[in-house]
Amino acid sequence: MAALVQQLDTYSKIGIPKLHHHTDVLLEYEDEVEEALYSLEEDWTDVVGIDVAAGLDERSRSQQAAVWELVETEVAYIRTLKVIQDVSIIRIVHFER
């Protein structure tokens, strides 16, 4: 257990090593694609536009804000799952070596 804690601490300090998919070919834009998949705009109004948001009544804006909060929570959860997946795969790869 101590070794796992130490390894996770190392990952938190220097980051998780990138896995080179089974092809040994790294796409130069792979990091950009991954970042785009796990990022969101700051606010829901950035997606629909400030003009559209201003045209909504208070209840609709409140509903949109609640939906946006749910989306942000889900994206954070997916990021967490991705970290768990990456750490697990890295541990398996290192174990196999």
C-alpha positions, 0 to 999 in steps of 0.5 A: 500500500505504501508503494501505491501511495508513493507512486500516486504522490509522484504522479501528482507531482510530475504528472501521469506518463503518457501512454503510447497506444499500441502503435508506437506512433504519437499524434502531435495533436493528441494532447490538444484533442484530449484537452478539447474532450475534457474542457468546457467553456466558463459559462453556458452563456458562452455556448449560446451567446449573450444575446440568446441568454439575455432573451430568456426569462429568469426561470429559464436562465436559472434552469440553464445554470442548473443544467450547466452545473450538472454538465460541469460536474459530469465532466469533472467526474469523467476527468477523474475516471480518466485519471483512474484509468490512466493510473491503472493502465500504467500500473499494469504496464509497469507490472508487466515489465 
